Amino acid sequence: MNIKHDTRYFGILNRQLQTYINLAFKELDLDYWECIFMVNLYDNEGINQEKLSSILLIDKSITTKTINSLVNKGLIIRKVCEKDKRAKNLYISDKGKEYKEQIIYLIEKWIDYISDGIDKETQEFVLNKLRIMAEKARDADFDWILQMKADCRHQDPSNNKPILL
């Protein structure tokens, strides 16, 4: 594994996805973050802002700014939670529901493009592994990882895992 080149691929995928979304969704007046929020809200309608920030691993200020923009564009509705008056739950407006088919279509178009020539079984395998990696990254204990790197002197030959001293 060539780490220098492998990490570059994650960056390329991320930057090109952002560029594609900003171009593809310009007609709908949606930017990258707004699109990401809408896709996630379609699957999590009624979620509160804090939980949405947590799911997406996005800081609360970006969430607030993006949610405010989507509310101003009439795509989502923010309602005070009945159980916790401090929380605001997010719902897709009728206008936002009208966008769903087009948003999903444009995302699928990108995925089809970048996975062209890769059979469905391999696509599913790769996406499953990316999900696993993303979940592991989401739950990362950076202090432990950095300490492990500092303390690592040998690897266990039976499983290639570091032996902490």
SULSULRA-V919314 format. One record per residue. RES is the residue in one small letter. SS is DSSP state (~ for helix, > for strand, _ for the rest). Layout:
RES_SS / RES_SS
//
This chain:
m__ / n__ / i_~ / k_~ / h_~ / d_~ / t_~ / r_~ / y_~ / f_~ / g_~ / i_~ / l_~ / n_~ / r_~ / q_~ / l_~ / q_~ / t_~ / y_~ / i_~ / n_~ / l_~ / a_~ / f__ / k__ / e__ / l__ / d__ / l__ / d__ / y_~ / w_~ / e_~ / c_~ / i_~ / f_~ / m_~ / v_~ / n_~ / l_~ / y_~ / d_~ / n__ / e__ / g__ / i__ / n_> / q_~ / e_~ / k_~ / l_~ / s_~ / s_~ / i_~ / l_~ / l__ / i__ / d__ / k_~ / s_~ / i_~ / t_~ / t_~ / k_~ / t_~ / i_~ / n_~ / s_~ / l_~ / v_~ / n_~ / k__ / g__ / l__ / i_> / i_> / r_> / k_> / v_> / c__ / e__ / k__ / d__ / k__ / r__ / a__ / k_> / n_> / l_> / y_> / i_> / s__ / d_~ / k_~ / g_~ / k_~ / e_~ / y_~ / k_~ / e_~ / q_~ / i_~ / i_~ / y_~ / l_~ / i_~ / e_~ / k_~ / w_~ / i_~ / d_~ / y_~ / i_~ / s__ / d__ / g__ / i__ / d__ / k_~ / e_~ / t_~ / q_~ / e_~ / f_~ / v_~ / l_~ / n_~ / k_~ / l_~ / r_~ / i_~ / m_~ / a_~ / e_~ / k_~ / a_~ / r_~ / d__ / a__ / d__ / f_~ / d_~ / w_~ / i_~ / l_~ / q_~ / m_~ / k_~ / a_~ / d_~ / c_> / r_> / h_> / q_> / d__ / p__ / s__ / n__ / n__ / k__ / p_> / i_> / l_> / l__
//
